[in-house]
Amino acid sequence: MAKDKSQLELLDISFVSTSNNDHRAVGKVKSFKIDICRRRDISGFIGHWHYSKKVNGINSDYNFKLTDEKGNLIGAMMYGRMAMADVWKKYAEKKEDLIELRRLCCIDNTPKNTESYFIGYTLRWLRKNTDFKIVISYADTTYNHKGTIYKASNFKYKGLTGKGRVIMHNGQQYHDKSVRTMYKGRLRPFAKKLKIALENGEAHYVETKPKHIYTYDL
């Protein structure tokens, strides 16, 4: 719940997918600029640099971009509503108190502490500009992630989730709730496609490993 919606209006930044070796951050960490932005400003970047390679099915209420001294896009972050409907009951007094850090990625060639600097800024922004009380995020053991960056950012470790499942379609992984993603009371186009793919056998469910849970009190 932003207190000042005018902060969401920023210029567009496009991301051109090239070799990962062609991308290197210019400048020192404290010279990097962080801005809240539109989802479309960073969707392509996340699709390229995030290990999941996707943003479909992800709710993103607050999107942030990280740029270097030359204005190059070198990092992106998405915060949004919880993917699991009732998880908030374990961590907050009411649903509106909890928001999830849904996506975080930077280019490979960045200075040490770039990600923690990025996270720290966005946490302070959320504390100042929203009414959320707690941020939650997950480290996926399927990819051998342990949540090192969350520990470095003073998140609290809350244990492991249970096993889950995802939808596999055309080599892409989707949250199992993606088939029910709505917009203005209707299923989103990609949700309809996934549903049809499941029905005709082009897509299927796959069991996933537990994830590490981390929370941060704003």
Helices and strands as residue ranges (DSSP letters): G 5-8, G 20-22, G 29-31, E 33-37, H 39-49, E 62-67, E 73-80, G 87-90, G 95-97, E 98-106, H 114-129, E 134-140, G 141-143, H 148-152, E 156-160, E 164-169, E 172-175, G 176-180, E 182-183, E 186-187, H 189-200, E 203-208, E 211-217
